[in-house]
Amino acid sequence: MAAQLLTPVCIDVLKLQNPSLNSFSSRSSSRLLANNSSSLSLMGHSSKRRSCGRARVTAEDSASTDAIADDYYAVLGLLPDATPEQIKKAYYNCMKACHPDLSGDDPETTNFCMFINEVYAVLSDPVQRMVYDEIHGYSLIATNPFLDDSCPKDHVFVDEFSCIGCKNCNNVAPEVFKIEEDFGRARVYNQCGINEFVQQAIESCPVDCIHRTSAQQLSLLEDEMRRVERVNVAMMLSGMGSGSADVFRMASSRWERRQAKVLVCYVHLKSS
């Protein structure tokens, strides 16, 4: 099966299909770090970068629609079996659209090109690519992180579908939780806070929107939240926004769909 089967994501299509992605930095970019022993640690975008390991995987995929890539491979117009040479060629073809002579100083295009650089940094590095494939279900031996109890739940995640913006967590553990001005909800900005304060913040939440997760689960949850149109918490509480979605189920289902596609491709290759 040829790896280069798809059309790379067009910058303009990406903007039109999902306005929330016009700025790829609109939601904090979580970075997954894997050290030589394959233990994982996730750190928030606004926290200081620490030398937690050598392999870095950015857990930021593009929008999930028929016209928009659902994963790093599709962003470059590739399938998961792409060779390093195909990845490199697709990357350079995609970056041509970012040339100043074509894009000018468009900040949205600049953000997109930064994202493409992140994609290439992951897929061009064997270790980072292996970690990405395992977490996102592109490995035949991968296990759904939401069904895997072997990884420690040493990270925290705020479910924005449930958060009511009470600020309790920010008051208890301000070095970990912050309230976003635009949407009025809490988010985790630093995964390296004092565990005692984090636990107090969890217990102080009146709607149980703070969850302990593994690094793998957090990567998928953050990815899923980027696909959702966000509204101010006041609008949500007044019934003008979605507040009942199960982001854990959504993220788990997306992983299962990816894994199913990999299995179909594998069976096809074995039979051809």
C-alpha positions in Angstrom: 0.0 0.0 0.0 1.4 3.4 -1.0 1.8 5.8 1.9 1.3 9.0 -0.1 -2.4 8.6 -0.8 -3.9 11.7 0.6 -3.8 15.4 -0.2 -1.9 17.5 2.4 -4.1 19.9 4.4 -4.7 23.2 2.7 -4.1 26.2 5.0 -7.2 28.0 3.8 -9.4 24.9 4.1 -8.1 24.4 7.7 -9.1 28.0 8.6 -12.5 27.8 7.0 -13.6 24.4 8.4 -12.7 25.2 12.0 -12.4 28.9 13.0 -11.2 27.8 16.4 -8.0 26.6 14.8 -7.2 29.9 13.2 -4.6 30.2 15.9 -2.8 27.0 16.7 -1.8 28.5 20.0 -5.4 29.2 21.1 -5.3 26.2 23.4 -2.1 25.6 25.4 0.1 23.2 23.5 0.9 20.1 25.6 4.2 18.4 25.1 4.8 14.8 25.9 8.2 13.8 27.0 9.6 10.3 27.0 12.9 9.4 28.5 15.2 6.5 27.8 13.1 4.2 30.1 9.9 5.1 28.3 8.3 6.7 31.3 6.2 9.7 30.3 5.7 13.2 31.6 3.3 15.8 30.3 4.0 19.5 30.8 1.8 22.5 30.1 2.6 25.2 27.5 3.1 28.0 30.0 5.3 26.1 32.4 9.0 26.3 32.1 10.5 23.5 29.9 12.5 21.0 32.0 14.9 18.4 30.8 12.6 15.5 31.5 13.8 13.4 28.6 15.0 13.4 25.0 12.0 12.6 22.9 9.2 15.1 22.5 5.8 14.5 21.1 3.3 17.4 20.7 -0.2 16.2 21.2 -1.9 18.7 19.0 -3.8 17.3 16.0 -5.9 19.2 13.5 -9.7 19.2 13.3 -11.5 15.9 12.8 -13.7 16.3 9.7 -13.7 14.7 6.3 -11.9 17.6 4.8 -9.5 18.3 7.7 -6.7 16.0 8.8 -7.4 13.9 11.9 -3.7 13.3 12.7 -0.1 14.2 12.0 0.1 11.9 9.1 -3.0 13.2 7.4 -1.8 16.8 7.9 1.1 15.9 5.5 -1.1 13.9 3.2 0.4 10.6 4.4 -0.7 7.3 5.9 0.8 5.8 9.0 3.1 3.5 7.0 4.9 6.4 5.4 8.7 6.1 5.0 11.1 8.7 6.3 11.7 9.8 2.7 8.0 10.3 2.1 7.6 12.2 5.3 10.5 14.5 4.4 9.2 15.1 0.9 5.6 15.8 2.1 7.0 18.2 4.7 8.9 20.3 2.2 5.9 20.3 -0.2 3.7 21.6 2.6 6.2 24.2 3.7 6.3 25.7 0.2 2.9 27.3 1.1 4.6 29.1 4.0 7.1 30.9 1.8 7.0 34.6 2.4 6.5 35.3 -1.3 3.3 33.3 -1.2 1.9 33.9 2.3 3.2 37.4 3.1 3.0 38.2 6.8 -0.3 36.4 7.5 -0.1 35.5 11.2 -2.5 32.6 10.7 -0.3 31.1 8.0 2.7 31.6 10.3 1.0 29.7 13.1 0.1 26.9 10.7 3.7 26.7 9.5 4.9 26.5 13.1 2.5 23.6 13.6 3.9 21.8 10.5 7.4 22.2 11.9 6.1 20.5 15.1 4.6 17.7 13.1 7.8 17.1 11.1 9.9 17.2 14.3 7.8 14.3 15.7 7.4 12.2 12.6 11.0 12.5 11.4 12.4 11.3 14.8 12.1 7.5 15.2 11.7 7.7 19.0 9.2 10.5 19.0 7.3 8.8 16.2 7.1 5.5 18.1 5.7 7.3 21.1 3.2 9.2 19.0 2.1 6.0 17.2 1.6 4.1 20.5 -0.4 6.9 22.2 -2.6 7.7 19.3 -3.4 4.1 18.3 -1.2 3.7 15.2 0.8 0.8 16.6 -0.6 -2.8 16.4 0.6 -3.5 19.9 -0.8 -0.3 21.4 -3.3 -0.4 24.2 -6.1 2.2 24.6 -4.8 4.4 27.4 -8.2 4.7 28.9 -8.3 0.9 29.4 -4.7 0.7 30.6 -4.2 0.7 34.4 -0.5 0.1 34.2 0.4 3.8 33.8 0.4 6.0 36.9 -2.2 8.8 37.0 0.2 11.5 38.0 -1.2 14.3 35.9 -4.4 16.4 36.2 -6.9 17.5 33.7 -9.8 20.0 33.9 -12.9 19.0 32.0 -14.1 22.2 30.5 -17.5 20.7 29.7 -18.1 20.5 33.5 -16.1 23.5 34.8 -18.3 26.3 36.1 -15.5 28.8 36.7 -15.8 28.8 40.5 -12.0 29.6 40.8 -11.6 27.3 43.8 -8.8 25.3 42.3 -7.0 28.6 41.3 -7.3 29.8 44.9 -6.0 26.6 46.4 -3.2 25.8 43.9 -2.5 28.9 41.8 0.8 27.6 40.6 -1.0 24.7 38.9 -4.5 26.1 37.9 -5.3 29.4 36.2 -8.6 30.9 35.0 -8.7 31.8 31.3 -9.9 35.3 30.8 -11.7 34.6 27.5 -13.7 31.6 28.6 -13.8 31.9 32.4 -12.8 28.3 33.0 -9.9 26.7 34.8 -7.0 25.1 33.0 -3.9 23.3 34.2 -0.8 25.4 33.3 1.8 23.5 35.3 1.9 19.7 35.9 4.7 20.0 38.4 2.8 21.5 41.3 2.8 20.3 44.9 0.6 17.2 45.1 -1.0 18.1 48.4 -2.3 21.4 47.0 -3.5 19.6 43.8 -5.5 17.1 45.9 -7.0 19.9 47.9 -8.0 21.7 44.7 -9.6 18.5 43.4 -11.6 18.1 46.7 -12.7 21.7 46.6 -14.3 21.5 43.2 -18.1 21.6 43.5 -18.7 19.8 40.2 -15.8 17.3 40.1 -14.3 18.6 36.9 -10.7 18.0 37.9 -9.4 14.5 37.1 -6.2 12.6 37.7 -5.0 11.0 34.5 -2.0 9.3 33.0 0.3 11.2 30.7 -1.1 9.3 27.7 -4.7 10.0 28.7 -3.9 13.7 29.1 -2.4 13.9 25.7 -5.5 12.5 24.1 -7.9 14.5 26.3 -6.2 17.8 25.4 -6.2 16.8 21.8 -10.0 16.2 22.0 -10.7 19.5 23.7 -9.0 21.3 20.8 -11.6 20.0 18.4 -14.5 21.5 20.4 -16.0 25.0 19.9 -15.4 26.8 23.1 -17.9 29.3 24.6 -17.7 31.5 27.7 -18.7 29.7 30.9 -21.5 32.2 31.5 -23.0 31.3 28.1 -22.7 27.6 28.8 -24.5 28.0 32.2 -27.3 30.0 30.5 -27.9 27.0 28.2 -26.2 28.5 25.1 -23.4 26.1 25.0 -22.7 22.3 25.3 -22.1 21.2 28.8 -23.0 17.5 28.8 -20.4 16.0 26.5 -18.1 13.2 27.8 -14.6 14.1 26.7 -13.2 10.9 28.1 -15.6 8.8 26.0 -14.9 11.0 23.0 -11.1 10.6 23.3 -11.3 6.9 23.9 -13.6 6.4 20.9 -11.3 8.4 18.6 -8.4 6.2 19.7 -10.4 3.0 18.9 -11.3 4.4 15.5 -7.7 5.0 14.7 -6.7 1.6 15.9 -9.4 0.0 13.7 -8.0 1.8 10.6 -4.5 0.5 11.4 -5.8 -3.0 11.7 -7.7 -2.8 8.4 -4.5 -1.5 6.7 -2.5 -4.4 8.2 -5.0 -7.0 7.1 -5.0 -5.5 3.6 -1.2 -5.6 3.4 -1.1 -9.2 4.6 -3.7 -10.3 2.0 -2.1 -8.4 -0.9 
